[in-house]
Amino acid sequence: TRYISVTGVQTCALPIYLKMIGNASIEGTTEGNSSTATFDMAVNAREFTFENFYLGNLISNLKLRKGHLLFEDIAGAVNKTQYVGHLDVDLAHDRLSGNFSSPTTELADVAKILDGFYRFPIAIDGSGAARATVEGPLNFWKLDYKVDSSFKSVRLAGESFDSLTFNV
């Protein structure tokens, strides 16, 4: 379809509700029924939020296979931040796993991405790069994650720093 407004998705065969908000164009195929559904779709989304993560504008190959919602070959942008990656949502077990890389990352954009979970209490700004791996339940506060990042010309609450390295 050329345009669809998304406000949430109830999965066909499993009692799980995924919070997805935004506008998208979708092209692809579906097969099966509510118990054996599969699909392959090319998605172009705008102002997209997934489970309270603001992902901005993105394109991805979206697939449903054996209870897994797969966002493959994601390429996205939030303001000046650009990212690539993939995400596997295990619908049967309410879990997700994924890897993301952002060669151009703005700290203010990271704050916007996380704003659905955590509002930074101070202004933050700086440019750099980041990589992240996430795995765990569909609950931000219970996710396991690994982040490697480095930023320069950082400003935190009006204070300036030449660099900031954040690896957890």
Phi and psi in degrees as a GROMACS rama.xvg file:
@    title "Ramachandran Plot"
@    xaxis  label "Phi"
@    yaxis  label "Psi"
@TYPE xy
-72.5046  -31.0028  ARG-2
-158.195  131.847  TYR-3
-140.914  138.943  ILE-4
-98.7235  123.895  SER-5
-106.848  132.325  VAL-6
-125.293  -4.58097  THR-7
161.213  155.513  GLY-8
-132.21  123.68  VAL-9
-96.0243  122.451  GLN-10
-68.7497  152.67  THR-11
-63.9387  -57.9752  CYS-12
-101.323  -9.17221  ALA-13
-121.505  145.559  LEU-14
-81.9985  65.1732  PRO-15
-132.348  138.962  ILE-16
-112.574  123.63  TYR-17
-101.586  129.664  LEU-18
-84.466  107.346  LYS-19
-130.417  126.033  MET-20
-130.912  136.76  ILE-21
150.313  -169.773  GLY-22
-121.508  141.532  ASN-23
-149.432  152.467  ALA-24
-108.678  139.116  SER-25
-133.281  135.491  ILE-26
-138.104  131.188  GLU-27
167.155  -160.148  GLY-28
-130.555  152.701  THR-29
-128.602  150.829  THR-30
-143.495  159.075  GLU-31
90.2234  -164.251  GLY-32
-127.222  -166.496  ASN-33
-65.0568  -19.2974  SER-34
-95.475  -26.6827  SER-35
-125.875  27.6877  THR-36
-63.6102  140.664  ALA-37
-137.211  150.833  THR-38
-151.733  156.787  PHE-39
-131.422  118.295  ASP-40
-139.838  143.144  MET-41
-95.6388  124.695  ALA-42
-116.813  134.975  VAL-43
-124.835  103.747  ASN-44
-109.811  148.066  ALA-45
-124.549  139.224  ARG-46
50.7408  49.3423  GLU-47
-93.2216  134.677  PHE-48
-123.78  131.421  THR-49
-122.998  118.548  PHE-50
48.1835  45.9193  GLU-51
72.9063  0.758063  ASN-52
-87.147  118.391  PHE-53
-79.4246  115.625  TYR-54
-107.265  0.947564  LEU-55
66.0224  -129.648  GLY-56
-102.016  133.525  ASN-57
-150.754  157.659  LEU-58
-123.052  147.692  ILE-59
-163.137  155.662  SER-60
-92.06  119.081  ASN-61
-107.169  126.803  LEU-62
-132.181  150.628  LYS-63
-120.967  118.741  LEU-64
-140.805  121.829  ARG-65
47.5943  46.5293  LYS-66
80.6292  7.8954  GLY-67
-113.305  125.972  HIS-68
-93.0407  114.314  LEU-69
-109.3  119.793  LEU-70
-98.3616  101.576  PHE-71
-104.413  150.518  GLU-72
51.7589  48.0016  ASP-73
-69.9859  134.307  ILE-74
-134.007  119.805  ALA-75
-142.487  172.401  GLY-76
-150.505  138.46  ALA-77
-124.345  106.758  VAL-78
53.682  -116.334  ASN-79
-88.1568  -10.9413  LYS-80
-82.9995  128.555  THR-81
-116.122  141.476  GLN-82
-143.636  157.492  TYR-83
-135.318  158.505  VAL-84
165.51  -164.017  GLY-85
-149.165  157.663  HIS-86
-143.092  133.627  LEU-87
-118.41  116.648  ASP-88
-105.937  113.553  VAL-89
-84.5778  100.342  ASP-90
-68.8808  -29.984  LEU-91
-71.7373  -27.6145  ALA-92
-118.833  10.3847  HIS-93
51.4232  47.4286  ASP-94
-129.85  160.027  ARG-95
-139.92  158.679  LEU-96
-148.965  147.53  SER-97
-171.148  164.776  GLY-98
-130.711  137.814  ASN-99
-138.049  146.443  PHE-100
-133.941  137.895  SER-101
-133.88  99.0504  SER-102
-70.71  -23.356  PRO-103
-125.336  106.081  THR-104
-125.669  129.433  THR-105
-106.982  129.412  GLU-106
-60.0069  -35.1518  LEU-107
-63.3099  -34.6024  ALA-108
-70.75  -37.4007  ASP-109
-60.6643  -41.9154  VAL-110
-60.3075  -38.5181  ALA-111
-68.3676  -39.6547  LYS-112
-61.2101  -39.4008  ILE-113
-91.0855  -2.72255  LEU-114
-59.5749  -24.1859  ASP-115
-69.453  -15.6213  GLY-116
-114.673  -41.0889  PHE-117
-144.796  125.432  TYR-118
-97.7907  117.828  ARG-119
-60.4257  129.379  PHE-120
-78.3342  -8.0108  PRO-121
-132.957  156.712  ILE-122
-69.8676  140.421  ALA-123
-137.719  138.004  ILE-124
-153.344  150.753  ASP-125
157.542  160.814  GLY-126
-120.193  147.187  SER-127
179.351  -147.783  GLY-128
-141.214  154.356  ALA-129
-150.731  152.86  ALA-130
-131.933  143.118  ARG-131
-143.574  143.644  ALA-132
-124.832  131.14  THR-133
-126.014  147.882  VAL-134
-160.256  139.331  GLU-135
143.123  -164.402  GLY-136
-70.2996  161.503  PRO-137
-73.6912  59.346  LEU-138
-149.922  112.585  ASN-139
-50.973  -42.28  PHE-140
-74.4279  -11.269  TRP-141
-110.82  1.49495  LYS-142
-70.7174  145.312  LEU-143
-92.6305  137.927  ASP-144
-147.521  155.88  TYR-145
-131.601  125.813  LYS-146
-126.84  130.43  VAL-147
-121.952  122.649  ASP-148
-152.013  157.478  SER-149
-148.168  133.652  SER-150
-131.863  155.732  PHE-151
-128.746  163.61  LYS-152
49.6472  55.3135  SER-153
-89.5812  138.368  VAL-154
-124.914  124.394  ARG-155
-124.554  117.222  LEU-156
49.4892  41.1034  ALA-157
86.435  -8.46796  GLY-158
-92.806  142.255  GLU-159
-105.946  142.379  SER-160
-135.581  141.103  PHE-161
-64.9237  -39.7599  ASP-162
-152.113  160.973  SER-163
-144.798  125.462  LEU-164
-112.337  127.39  THR-165
-127.132  104.661  PHE-166
-127.75  116.859  ASN-167
